[in-house]
Amino acid sequence: NHWMMAWTGLEINTLAIIPLISKSHHPRAIEAAIKYFLVQATASALLLFSSMINAWLSGQWDIAQMTHPAPCLLMTTAIAMKLGLVPFHFWFPEVLQGTSLITALLLSTLMKLPPLTLLLLTSHSLNPTLLTIMAVSSTALGGWMGLNQTQTRKILAFSSISHLGWMAAILLYYPKLTLLTFYLYTMMTTTVFLALNTTKTLNLKTMMIAWTKAPMLNTTLMLALLSLAGLPPLTGFLPKWLILQELTSQELTPLATTIAMLSLLGLFFYLRLAYHSTITLPPNSTTHMNQWH
């Protein structure tokens, strides 16, 4: 409940993941680590700055007592930078593309938890306009920019951005739902990343022949991707359904309609991934066909 400790935790978090990002010693990985460090250090400094202003104005360091609008805005901005919400999303796909799949998994799931926790703790005093704008633009950009990608890590990065948009949209009205969305998202993304890691799939081209290595795994991957897209019979539909229901009951039907429409963009590239993984057969020779026997 003390801002100073929250800041310390975020700093330790950042410093702990940097060796994992730069582990491969490839120039891309080093570049990714530096980008990550710069963004996270800026965000941490901004967070510390906002909590100091808050302490200066209100005389205490309690996280739950963010009462003034100025530190609230600064804190939301800092956490948006940490999470990779639009308009601070540019570092995220780049960093994910530079690392291994397992580190990318850590970055897109576990590393989102501390900033999200801070948002949940301060959710009652956040600025609704700013958060809603960020939520809608994240859902939009996550969908739009994912359409043009062939690298699986970048596609999953943009999918993460659009899911964060959904979480930010409901944060003010029903914080527990944000947490549920995050848990289910973590579960589904873990499935996808681990499946891709097993078949060593880094782009759509190798995904076409991945089923020859592990047919059953690829079928599971297809289901996980469709669940991530939020198609009704699967788990991923549950948070979206509840979020839309809650938003409409709060008389925010335009917002609900907008993010529901924007999630169709995401659905397109998830479907493309699902097709690449299982549903279509590549025009390849018979030498590939026997790998799984």
N, C-alpha and C positions, 0 to 999 in steps of 0.2 A: 504493500500500500504506500510505499515511498518512491517518489519519482527517481531519486538518485539510484536506488537499487534496480529499478526497472531499466534505467539507462546502462548501468553496469552489466546487467544480464544481456542486453542487446549487443553491447560491445564484445563480450566474451563469445557470444554466438557468432558474430561476424568473424572474429579472429580465428575461431575454431574451424570454420568451413574453408578458409582460404587455402591451407595446405591440401585439402581434398580436391579443390578446384585445380590447383597448379601441379597436381601429383604427376601428370604424364610428361611434364617438361616440354611439351610441344608449344611452339610460339602462340598458337591460338589459345591454349590453356592459360599461359602466362597473361596474355592480353585479357582474357575473361576474368582472371583473378584480380587484375589491377582495376578493371572496370567495376567489378563487384565491390572491391574495397573502397573505391572513391565514392560510389553512390551511397553505400551503407554508412561510411564515415560522415558524409554530408548530412544524411538523414538523422544519424545519432546526435550530431552537433545541434541540428535544428530542434530535435526533441528536447535536448538538455536546455537549450535556449528558451523554448516555450515553457518548460517546467520552472525555470528560474524566473521568468516574467510572472508566471502564475504565483510563485512564492512571494515575489516582490509586491504583487498587487493584493494578495489575500493573506499573506503571513503564515502559510503552512504548505507542507510538501505532500499532502495526501492526494493520491491519484483520483479518488472518487470526487474530490472537491474542485474540479475544473470549472470555475464559475464564470470567468471573464471571457468574452468572445475572442479577443485577440490571441491569447495563448491557445485557445481551442482550435482556431484556424491554423495556427502554426503547427500544432500537434497533429492535426488531421493531415496536413501537407507532408510532414515528416514521415508519418506512418504510411501514407500513400506511396512515398518514395521507397520505403522499406519493402512494401508488398509488391510494388510494380503496378499500381493502379494507373490508368490513363489520367493525366498527361505525363506521368513519370515512368512509363512502361518501357522505354527504349532499351534500357540496359538488359532487361530480362531475357528476351530471345537470344541476344548476342552471347550472354554468359552461359546460357544452357547449351548453345551450339558449340561452345568451346570446351565443354567438360564431358566426362564419361556419363553413361546413362544412369548409373547408380547415384553419382553426385547430383545429376540433374533431378533425379527423384527426390533426393534430400532437399534440394533448393526449392522445388515446387510444392513440397508438402510440409515437412517439419519446420523449415525456416520461416514459414508463413504464420506459424502458431503464436510466437511471442508478440509480434505487432498486432495480430488479430485479437489476442487477449487484452492488450491495452485498449484497443478500440471498444471491446465489449465492456471493460470496466468504466469507460468514460462515455458510454453510448447515450446516456440521458442528457448530456450537455453539448453534444456535437451540433454542428450547423447543418440543418436538413438540406438546404439548397445545394451547398457544396458537395455533400455526400451523394445526393441524387444525381447531380451532373456527372460526377465521377463514375457512379454506378452505370448510368446509361451509356456514357462514352466508352467505358471499359467493355461492356457487353458488345457494343457496336464494333469497336476496333479489334477486339479479340476475334470476332467473327470475320470481319472484312480482311484483316491482314493474314489470317490463317488460310484463306482461300488460295493464295498464290504460292504456297510453300510446297517444296518437295522433301525437305528434311524433316524426319519425324520429330526430332527434338524441338524444332522451331514450331511445328504444328501444335505440339503439346504445350509449349510455352504460351502460345496465343489462346489455347483452350483454357489454360490456367488463368489468364487475364480475364477472359469472359466469365469464368466461374466466380472470380473475385468480384466482378461487377454485380452478379446476383447476390453475393453475400453482403456487399455494401448497400444494395437496394433495400434489404429487409432489416439491416442492422438497427435502425432507429426505432422500428415498430415492434420487432419481436427478436431480441438478441439471441434467444436460445435456438431460433431457427437458423441463424447464421452459423452457429456452432454445429448444428446437425448437418447443414450443407457442407461445411468444411470437413467433417468426419467422413461423410459418404464420398465426397470428392477425393479425399486422401486415399480411401480404400480402392476406388476405381482406378485412380492414376497409378497407384502402386502396382496393381494388376497389370496395367498396360506397360509400364516401364520395365517390370521384371520379365514380362513376356518378350518384349523387344530386346532386352539384354540377353535372354537365353538364346534367341535366334540371331543375335548380333545384327539387328536391322537398324540402319541409320537413315536410310531414305526410301522413297517409294519403290525405286527400282529393285532393291534387294528384298523388299517386302513381297514382291510378286512371286519370288521363288522360295520364300521362307517356309511355305507350307510343306515343301519337300523334306525339310529338316525335322519338323514337328507338327504333323497335321492336327492332332488333338489340341495342342497349345494354341495354334492359330485360330481354331474354331472358338476357343475360349476368349482369345483376344478380340475376335469379331464381336462377341456378346458384350465384352467389357467396353468396347468403343461405342457400341450402340447405347449402352447404359450411360456412358459419359455424355452422350448426345442428349439424353433425357427422353428416350422413347418409352411410351407408357407401360408396357408390361414389366419393364426392368426397374431396378432400384433407383437409378439416376433420375427417374421421373418424379419420385416422391418429394425431394426438396423443392423442385420447381413448382410442383402442384401446390404444395403448402404455401410457398412464397406468394404465388399468384392469388391464392385464396385469401391470405392475410392482407395483401395489398388492396384487393377489391373490397374486403370488409372494412378497410380504413378509408374507403372512398378515394382510392388512388388508381382508379381504373385506367386512365391514360398511361401512367407509368407501367402498370402491369402489362397492358397491351403492347407498349413499345418494347419492353425487354423480351416478351414472348415472341414478338416478330423477329427481333434481332437474334434470338437463339436459333432461328432457322438457318442463318448464315453458318453458324457452327455445325449444325446438323449436316450441311452439305459436305464439309470436309471430313467429318467423322464417317459419313457414308462412303466417301471416296476411300478412306483408309480401310473401312470394313470390306469394301469391294476388292481392294488390292490384297488384303490379307487372305481372304477365303473365297469370295463368291465368284470372281473371274479366274480363269486359268490363263497363265502366260503362254505366248506362242513359243515354247521352248522345245529343245530336243529331248529324246527319251532318257538321256544320261542323267538328268536331274531327278527324274521320277523315282529312282530307286534308292535315294539317300535314306529314306526312313525305314527301309525294310530291316 
